[in-house]
Amino acid sequence: MKIKDGFLVKKIVDDYLVVPTGDNIVDFAVAVSLNESGAFLWEQLKSDRTKEDLVRALMAEYEAVDNATAEKDVVEFISLLKSHGFLSE
């Protein structure tokens, strides 16, 4: 899975906001804010990644995160992205 074309993340002060581009601007009704780990995972999803890839990347980036927590966070993040139509399978 990876992020669909037409969306990017912009850092504004301490927030990361998903910003639509092109034709997606018309259909974009809700602003989506990401935390730092969400922005990190978004960057990972610019290339095709599996859930397992994301869990490993999150654990490598944030050493204090254990496997169970990383997996839970990744599943929730993927669900958020799917609910807003940001992911392609």
LOBA-883691 format. One record per residue: residue number from 1; residue in one letter; x, y, z of N, C-alpha, C, O, CB in turn. Coordinates in nm, 2 decimals, padded with zeros to 4 digits. Atoms other than C-alpha are relative to their C-alpha. Glycine has a CB too. Example, Ala and Ser with C-alpha at 12.3 -4.5 7.8 and 13.67 -1.06 7.14 Angstrom:
BEGIN
- 1, A, 00.09, -00.12, 00.00, 01.23, -00.45, 00.78, 00.09, 00.12, 00.00, 00.19, 00.12, 00.07, -00.10, 00.00, 00.12;
- 2, S, -00.09, -00.11, 00.00, 01.37, -00.11, 00.71, -00.08, 00.11, 00.08, -00.03, 00.22, 00.09, 00.04, 00.05, -00.14;
end
This chain:
BEGIN
- 1, M, 00.09, -00.12, 00.00, 00.00, 00.00, 00.00, 00.09, 00.12, 00.00, 00.20, 00.12, 00.04, -00.10, 00.00, 00.12;
- 2, K, -00.08, -00.13, 00.00, 00.11, 00.36, -00.05, -00.10, 00.11, -00.01, -00.22, 00.10, -00.04, 00.10, 00.00, -00.12;
- 3, I, 00.08, -00.12, 00.01, -00.02, 00.71, -00.04, -00.04, 00.03, -00.14, 00.04, 00.02, -00.23, 00.07, 00.13, 00.07;
- 4, K, 00.05, -00.04, 00.14, -00.24, 00.81, -00.34, 00.07, 00.13, -00.04, 00.10, 00.22, 00.05, -00.15, 00.01, 00.00;
- 5, D, -00.05, -00.13, 00.05, -00.11, 01.09, -00.56, -00.11, 00.10, 00.03, -00.23, 00.07, 00.04, 00.02, -00.01, -00.15;
- 6, G, 00.10, -00.10, -00.02, -00.27, 01.42, -00.49, -00.01, 00.05, 00.15, -00.10, 00.13, 00.18, -00.13, -00.03, -00.05;
- 7, F, 00.00, -00.04, -00.14, -00.20, 01.45, -00.11, 00.14, 00.01, 00.04, 00.23, -00.06, 00.00, -00.08, -00.10, 00.08;
- 8, L, -00.13, -00.01, -00.06, 00.10, 01.57, 00.08, -00.02, 00.05, 00.15, -00.13, 00.10, 00.18, 00.09, 00.10, -00.08;
- 9, V, 00.01, -00.04, -00.14, 00.18, 01.66, 00.44, 00.09, 00.13, 00.01, 00.20, 00.13, -00.04, 00.05, -00.11, 00.10;
- 10, K, -00.07, -00.12, -00.02, 00.29, 02.01, 00.54, 00.02, 00.02, 00.15, -00.08, 00.00, 00.23, -00.07, 00.12, -00.06;
- 11, K, -00.02, -00.03, -00.14, 00.45, 02.10, 00.88, -00.03, 00.15, 00.02, 00.03, 00.23, -00.05, 00.14, -00.04, 00.04;
- 12, I, 00.04, -00.13, -00.03, 00.29, 02.41, 01.02, 00.02, 00.02, 00.15, -00.06, -00.04, 00.23, -00.14, 00.04, -00.04;
- 13, V, -00.05, -00.01, -00.14, 00.46, 02.51, 01.35, 00.03, -00.14, 00.05, 00.12, -00.21, 00.01, -00.11, 00.07, 00.09;
- 14, D, -00.02, 00.14, -00.06, 00.43, 02.18, 01.55, -00.10, -00.10, -00.05, -00.11, -00.21, 00.00, -00.01, 00.00, 00.15;
- 15, D, 00.11, 00.09, 00.05, 00.14, 02.03, 01.35, 00.04, -00.05, -00.14, 00.11, 00.03, -00.22, -00.13, 00.07, 00.00;
- 16, Y, -00.02, 00.06, 00.13, 00.15, 01.81, 01.04, -00.14, -00.01, -00.06, -00.22, -00.08, -00.01, 00.07, -00.14, 00.00;
- 17, L, 00.13, 00.00, 00.06, -00.15, 01.87, 00.81, 00.00, -00.07, -00.14, 00.09, -00.04, -00.22, -00.06, 00.14, -00.01;
- 18, V, 00.02, 00.06, 00.14, -00.26, 01.66, 00.51, -00.06, 00.10, -00.09, -00.17, 00.16, -00.05, -00.09, -00.13, 00.01;
- 19, V, 00.04, -00.10, 00.09, -00.30, 01.89, 00.22, -00.03, -00.06, -00.14, 00.05, -00.13, -00.19, 00.10, 00.12, -00.02;
- 20, P, 00.03, 00.05, 00.13, -00.48, 01.80, -00.10, 00.06, 00.08, -00.11, 00.08, 00.20, -00.09, -00.16, -00.01, -00.02;
- 21, T, -00.05, -00.08, 00.11, -00.34, 01.90, -00.44, -00.09, -00.04, -00.12, -00.16, -00.14, -00.12, 00.15, -00.03, -00.03;
- 22, G, 00.07, 00.03, 00.13, -00.49, 01.91, -00.79, -00.15, -00.01, 00.02, -00.21, 00.06, 00.09, 00.06, -00.12, -00.06;
- 23, D, 00.14, 00.03, -00.01, -00.84, 01.77, -00.83, -00.05, -00.04, 00.13, -00.17, -00.02, 00.16, -00.04, -00.11, -00.10;
- 24, N, 00.05, 00.04, -00.14, -00.85, 01.65, -00.47, -00.04, 00.12, 00.08, -00.11, 00.10, 00.18, 00.12, -00.07, 00.07;
- 25, I, 00.04, -00.11, -00.07, -00.89, 02.00, -00.35, -00.15, 00.02, 00.01, -00.21, 00.05, 00.12, 00.06, 00.13, -00.05;
- 26, V, 00.15, -00.02, 00.00, -01.26, 02.01, -00.45, -00.07, -00.10, 00.09, -00.17, -00.06, 00.15, -00.04, -00.02, -00.15;
- 27, D, 00.06, 00.11, -00.08, -01.34, 01.68, -00.27, 00.04, 00.00, 00.14, -00.01, -00.09, 00.22, 00.02, -00.13, -00.07;
- 28, F, -00.06, 00.01, -00.14, -01.15, 01.75, 00.05, -00.08, 00.09, 00.09, -00.08, 00.21, 00.09, 00.15, 00.05, 00.00;
- 29, A, 00.09, -00.07, -00.09, -01.39, 01.84, 00.32, 00.05, 00.02, 00.14, 00.00, 00.11, 00.21, -00.14, -00.07, 00.00;
- 30, V, -00.04, 00.00, -00.14, -01.21, 01.77, 00.65, 00.16, 00.01, 00.00, 00.23, -00.06, -00.07, -00.05, -00.12, 00.07;
- 31, A, -00.15, -00.01, -00.02, -00.86, 01.88, 00.76, 00.04, -00.12, 00.09, -00.02, -00.15, 00.18, 00.04, 00.14, 00.06;
- 32, V, -00.06, 00.11, -00.07, -00.65, 01.59, 00.88, 00.13, 00.04, 00.06, 00.22, 00.08, -00.02, 00.01, -00.13, -00.08;
- 33, S, -00.12, -00.03, -00.07, -00.38, 01.65, 01.14, 00.07, -00.12, 00.04, 00.00, -00.22, 00.09, -00.03, 00.10, 00.12;
- 34, L, -00.08, 00.12, -00.04, -00.10, 01.40, 01.21, 00.10, 00.04, 00.11, 00.14, 00.16, 00.11, 00.07, -00.06, -00.12;
- 35, N, -00.10, -00.02, -00.09, 00.13, 01.37, 01.50, 00.14, -00.03, -00.06, 00.14, -00.07, -00.18, -00.02, -00.08, 00.13;
- 36, E, -00.14, 00.03, 00.05, 00.51, 01.32, 01.46, 00.01, -00.14, -00.06, 00.07, -00.16, -00.17, 00.10, 00.03, 00.10;
- 37, S, -00.02, 00.14, 00.05, 00.49, 00.94, 01.43, -00.09, -00.02, -00.12, -00.06, -00.10, -00.21, -00.04, -00.10, 00.11;
- 38, G, 00.08, 00.01, 00.12, 00.20, 00.98, 01.18, 00.06, 00.06, -00.12, 00.05, 00.00, -00.23, -00.14, 00.07, 00.03;
- 39, A, -00.07, -00.06, 00.11, 00.40, 01.21, 00.97, 00.12, -00.09, -00.05, 00.15, -00.10, -00.17, 00.06, 00.14, 00.04;
- 40, F, -00.11, 00.10, 00.04, 00.69, 00.96, 00.98, -00.06, -00.11, -00.08, 00.00, -00.15, -00.18, 00.07, -00.05, 00.13;
- 41, L, 00.06, 00.11, 00.07, 00.46, 00.68, 00.87, -00.05, 00.04, -00.14, -00.03, -00.03, -00.24, -00.11, -00.06, 00.08;
- 42, W, 00.04, -00.05, 00.13, 00.32, 00.90, 00.59, 00.12, 00.00, -00.09, 00.11, -00.04, -00.21, -00.06, 00.15, 00.02;
- 43, E, -00.13, 00.00, 00.09, 00.68, 00.95, 00.46, 00.03, -00.14, -00.05, 00.07, -00.16, -00.16, 00.11, 00.06, 00.08;
- 44, Q, -00.03, 00.14, 00.03, 00.73, 00.57, 00.47, -00.10, -00.05, -00.12, -00.06, -00.12, -00.20, -00.02, -00.09, 00.12;
- 45, L, 00.10, 00.04, 00.10, 00.41, 00.53, 00.26, 00.01, 00.07, -00.13, -00.08, 00.05, -00.22, -00.14, 00.02, 00.06;
- 46, K, -00.02, -00.06, 00.13, 00.54, 00.74, -00.02, 00.04, -00.11, -00.10, 00.03, -00.09, -00.22, 00.10, 00.12, 00.00;
- 47, S, -00.03, 00.12, 00.07, 00.67, 00.41, -00.14, -00.09, -00.12, 00.04, -00.14, -00.11, 00.15, 00.16, -00.04, 00.01;
- 48, D, 00.08, 00.11, -00.03, 00.49, 00.08, -00.15, 00.05, -00.07, 00.13, 00.17, -00.12, 00.13, -00.01, -00.10, -00.12;
- 49, R, -00.04, 00.06, -00.13, 00.50, -00.07, 00.21, -00.11, -00.10, 00.04, -00.23, -00.08, 00.02, 00.03, 00.11, 00.10;
- 50, T, 00.09, 00.09, -00.06, 00.34, -00.36, 00.39, -00.02, 00.05, 00.15, 00.05, 00.14, 00.20, 00.04, -00.14, 00.00;
- 51, K, 00.02, -00.03, -00.15, 00.20, -00.33, 00.75, 00.12, -00.04, 00.08, 00.16, 00.04, 00.16, -00.13, -00.07, 00.05;
- 52, E, -00.12, 00.05, -00.08, 00.50, -00.53, 00.87, 00.12, 00.10, -00.03, 00.19, 00.12, 00.07, 00.04, -00.14, -00.05;
- 53, D, -00.11, -00.10, 00.03, 00.74, -00.28, 00.69, -00.02, 00.12, 00.09, 00.08, 00.17, 00.15, -00.01, 00.04, -00.14;
- 54, L, 00.03, -00.11, -00.08, 00.57, 00.00, 00.88, 00.03, -00.02, 00.15, 00.08, 00.07, 00.21, -00.15, 00.05, -00.02;
- 55, V, -00.03, 00.03, -00.14, 00.59, -00.17, 01.22, 00.15, 00.00, 00.02, 00.19, 00.06, 00.12, -00.06, -00.14, 00.03;
- 56, R, -00.15, 00.01, -00.02, 00.96, -00.24, 01.17, 00.06, 00.14, 00.00, 00.15, 00.18, 00.08, 00.06, -00.08, -00.11;
- 57, A, -00.05, -00.14, 00.01, 01.02, 00.12, 01.06, -00.03, 00.09, 00.12, 00.06, 00.16, 00.17, -00.06, 00.07, -00.13;
- 58, L, 00.04, -00.08, -00.12, 00.83, 00.27, 01.35, 00.09, -00.04, 00.12, 00.13, 00.04, 00.20, -00.15, -00.03, 00.03;
- 59, M, -00.08, 00.05, -00.11, 01.02, 00.05, 01.60, 00.15, 00.05, -00.02, 00.22, 00.07, 00.08, 00.00, -00.15, 00.01;
- 60, A, -00.14, -00.05, 00.02, 01.36, 00.15, 01.44, 00.01, 00.15, 00.03, 00.11, 00.19, 00.08, 00.04, -00.03, -00.14;
- 61, E, 00.00, -00.15, -00.02, 01.27, 00.52, 01.45, -00.02, 00.04, 00.14, 00.04, 00.13, 00.19, -00.11, 00.07, -00.09;
- 62, Y, 00.03, -00.03, -00.14, 01.13, 00.52, 01.80, 00.03, -00.12, 00.09, -00.05, -00.21, 00.11, -00.15, 00.03, 00.02;
- 63, E, -00.05, 00.12, -00.07, 01.34, 00.27, 02.00, -00.08, -00.04, 00.12, -00.08, -00.16, 00.16, 00.14, 00.03, 00.04;
- 64, A, 00.08, 00.03, -00.12, 01.11, 00.29, 02.31, -00.13, -00.07, -00.03, -00.19, -00.12, 00.06, -00.02, 00.12, 00.08;
- 65, V, 00.13, 00.06, 00.04, 00.82, 00.15, 02.11, 00.02, -00.15, -00.02, 00.11, -00.20, -00.09, -00.05, 00.06, -00.13;
- 66, D, 00.00, 00.15, 00.01, 00.76, -00.23, 02.15, -00.08, -00.04, -00.12, -00.16, 00.04, -00.18, -00.04, -00.07, 00.13;
- 67, N, 00.07, 00.05, 00.12, 00.62, -00.45, 01.88, -00.15, 00.01, 00.01, -00.21, 00.05, -00.09, 00.04, -00.15, -00.02;
- 68, A, 00.14, -00.01, -00.02, 00.27, -00.47, 02.02, -00.05, 00.14, -00.02, -00.16, 00.16, -00.08, -00.04, -00.06, 00.14;
- 69, T, 00.04, -00.14, 00.01, 00.24, -00.09, 02.05, 00.02, 00.05, -00.14, -00.07, 00.11, -00.19, 00.08, 00.09, 00.10;
- 70, A, -00.02, -00.05, 00.13, 00.39, -00.03, 01.71, -00.11, -00.06, -00.10, -00.16, 00.01, -00.18, 00.14, -00.05, -00.05;
- 71, E, 00.10, 00.06, 00.08, 00.15, -00.28, 01.55, -00.14, 00.06, 00.02, -00.21, 00.09, -00.08, -00.01, -00.15, 00.02;
- 72, K, 00.13, -00.06, -00.03, -00.15, -00.13, 01.72, -00.01, 00.14, -00.06, -00.10, 00.18, -00.13, -00.02, 00.01, 00.15;
- 73, D, -00.01, -00.13, 00.05, -00.04, 00.22, 01.62, -00.01, 00.00, -00.16, -00.08, 00.08, -00.22, 00.12, 00.07, 00.04;
- 74, V, 00.00, 00.01, 00.15, 00.02, 00.12, 01.25, -00.14, -00.04, -00.05, -00.19, 00.02, -00.14, 00.10, -00.11, -00.04;
- 75, V, 00.13, 00.04, 00.04, -00.32, -00.06, 01.23, -00.10, 00.12, 00.01, -00.18, 00.14, -00.08, -00.05, -00.12, 00.09;
- 76, E, 00.09, -00.11, -00.01, -00.50, 00.25, 01.36, 00.03, 00.11, -00.10, -00.06, 00.17, -00.15, 00.02, 00.06, 00.15;
- 77, F, -00.04, -00.10, 00.10, -00.30, 00.48, 01.13, -00.05, -00.04, -00.14, -00.10, 00.04, -00.21, 00.15, 00.02, 00.00;
- 78, I, 00.05, 00.04, 00.13, -00.38, 00.27, 00.82, -00.15, 00.01, -00.01, -00.20, 00.05, -00.11, 00.04, -00.15, -00.02;
- 79, S, 00.15, -00.02, 00.00, -00.75, 00.27, 00.92, -00.04, 00.15, -00.02, -00.13, 00.17, -00.09, -00.05, -00.05, 00.14;
- 80, L, 00.02, -00.14, 00.02, -00.74, 00.65, 00.95, 00.02, 00.04, -00.15, -00.06, 00.11, -00.21, 00.09, 00.08, 00.09;
- 81, L, -00.03, -00.03, 00.13, -00.58, 00.68, 00.61, -00.10, -00.05, -00.10, -00.15, 00.01, -00.19, 00.14, -00.05, -00.04;
- 82, K, 00.10, 00.06, 00.08, -00.82, 00.44, 00.45, -00.14, 00.07, 00.01, -00.21, 00.09, -00.09, -00.02, -00.15, 00.03;
- 83, S, 00.13, -00.07, -00.02, -01.12, 00.62, 00.60, -00.01, 00.13, -00.07, -00.12, 00.18, -00.11, -00.03, 00.02, 00.15;
- 84, H, -00.01, -00.13, 00.07, -01.01, 00.94, 00.43, 00.03, -00.02, -00.15, 00.04, 00.08, -00.22, 00.10, 00.10, 00.06;
- 85, G, -00.03, 00.03, 00.14, -00.93, 00.77, 00.10, 00.14, 00.04, -00.05, 00.17, 00.07, -00.16, -00.09, 00.08, -00.09;
- 86, F, -00.14, -00.04, 00.03, -00.55, 00.85, 00.12, 00.08, -00.11, -00.05, 00.19, -00.09, -00.11, 00.06, 00.06, 00.12;
- 87, L, -00.08, 00.11, 00.03, -00.43, 00.50, 00.05, -00.04, -00.07, -00.13, -00.16, -00.08, -00.16, 00.00, -00.10, 00.11;
- 88, S, 00.03, 00.10, 00.11, -00.40, 00.28, -00.26, 00.06, -00.13, 00.04, 00.17, -00.13, 00.10, 00.06, 00.05, -00.14;
- 89, E, -00.04, 00.13, -00.04, -00.36, -00.09, -00.21, 00.11, -00.05, -00.09, 00.16, -00.16, -00.07, -00.11, -00.10, 00.00;
end
